[in-house]
Amino acid sequence: MVFGLSKGSNLSRVSKNYPREAGYGHWRWQRFSAVITLLLMGYFTYLMISIGSLDYAGARTFVATLHQGIALSFLVAAGLFHAALGVQMIIEDYVPLASGRVTLVFLARGIFCTAALASVASISLVAEWI
């Protein structure tokens, strides 16, 4: 008996080499991006509280500082990366045709990549980096 499981149960037959099994990398990246996004959302909450009493020019100056712009860019990139992983998982689970899945996953990745690039470009414009 392993950890209170009988030898006949499904959980007792889990491979000892689980990091090498299919899907582990995807699962790990989902968890990693979720934690990073959660931490950066805490920062974003602080940012929104900080600029709440400022006028437009003051808020733009506050957000345009180098560390604020970089942190917002990381938030957008990590959040959209996490969203892309989630959408990929939904497509793989619910789209019945294998060829349709591959096309939809590439399309979703393209859309999320375009959104990330547009968002970082917008942050760069506000921060006056470009």
N, C-alpha and C positions, 0 to 999 in steps of 0.2 A: 504494500500500500504506500503510495507516494502522496504526501500532503493530505492525507485523509481520503484519497481517491482509490477506488478499487481498480484492479488491473483491467477490468472490462470497460471502464468508462472512457468516453472520448477524450477527456482532458488528460488522462494518464498517458495517452499516445502522442502528445504534442512533441514535435521534434526538438532535440536538444540544440540543433543548429538553426534556430528560428531567425537569426539575422540574415541567413542566406536564402530564406524562402521568398517566393515571389510576393510582391506587395509590401514587404517590410520597409524598403526605402521610401516608398510613397507615404506609408503610415508615419514613418519617422519625420519626414519633411512636413507633413501636415501638423504634427505636434509641435515641432520646432517653430514653424511659421505662426502657429496659434499663440504660443508663448510670447514671441517677439511682438506680434500685433497687439496682444493684451497689454504688454508693458508700454508700448508706444501709444496706446489709447489712453493710458493713465497720464502720459505726458500731454496728449492732445486735450484732455479734460483740463489740465492745469493751464494750457495755452488759451483755451476758450474763456476760462475764468479771468485770466490776466488781461485779455483784450476786451472784456465785456464793458468796461467803463471808458474805454478810449474812443476817440473819434476815428474817422476813416484814415486820416493821415498818420495818426499815432499808431493805429493797429497795423497799418502797412509797414511802418518803420520797425515796429516790434517783430513782425513776422519776417522782415527782410534781413535780420541779422543772420550771420553765417550758420550758427549752430541751430537756430530755429528752422531755417530752410532745409538744412541737411536732415534734421530729425523728421520734418514733414515729408521729405522725399523718401526716407526710409519707411515711414508709416505707409505711404501710398504703395510703395513697391512690395513691402511685406504683406499688406492687406490684399492686394490684387494677386500676389503669388498664392496666398492661402485660398483665395476665392477660386483661382484657376484649378488648384488641386481638388477642391471640393466639387467643382463642376465636372471635372474629369471623372471623378469617382461616380457621380450621378449618371453621367453618360455611359460609363462602363457597366454600371449596374442595371440600367433601365432601357438602353437601346438594344434591341434584339439582334440586329445584323452586325456582324464583325466589321465588314467594310464600311458601314455607316458610322460605326463608333470611331474608327480611325479618322475619318473625315471630320466628324463633329469635334473630336478632341483637338485636331489641328486648327479648326476654325475658332474654337473657344480660346485656345492659346493665343492665336493671332489677335483676337478682339481684346483679351486682357493685356497683351503686350502693347497694343496700340493705346489702350486707356492709360497704362502706366507711363508710357512715353509722353503722351499728351499732358498728363497730370504733372509730371516732373518738369516739363517745359513751362507749364503755367506757373508752377512754384518758382522756377528760374526767372520768369518775367516779373513776378511780384518782388522777388528778392533782388532784381536788377542785375542778375549774373549774365544775362544775354541781352 
